[in-house]
């Protein structure tokens, strides 16, 4: 009887591990979506700032120290939108499988450093 109880417990643990694995996969997918949305919003925000600056050329942004960083980030974001990798893993290669988490993470990190 003890062997049967051990087998039953092992089966229960296996089922629990399967459920946890499914939950972990769901959380991973949510993180990917949040990273993509964050990067998309950062790029949209930058584009809106550029449009606003074009409408009001007399009003320059308050922090002129970050102009070089902002311009570099804009160039990398433009390259990424054109379909190239900007991450250190695949830099310069064409993106063929949709979004790259390394690139999105890098663009997100550099946009946060500007603030």
Buried (B, 14 or more C-beta within 10 A) or exposed (E): EEEEEEEEEEEEEEEEEEEEEEEEEEEEEEEEEEBBEBBBEBBEEBBEEEEEEEEEEEEEEEEEEBEEBBEEBBEBBBBBEEEBBBBEEBBEEEBEEEBBEBBBBBBBEBBEEEE
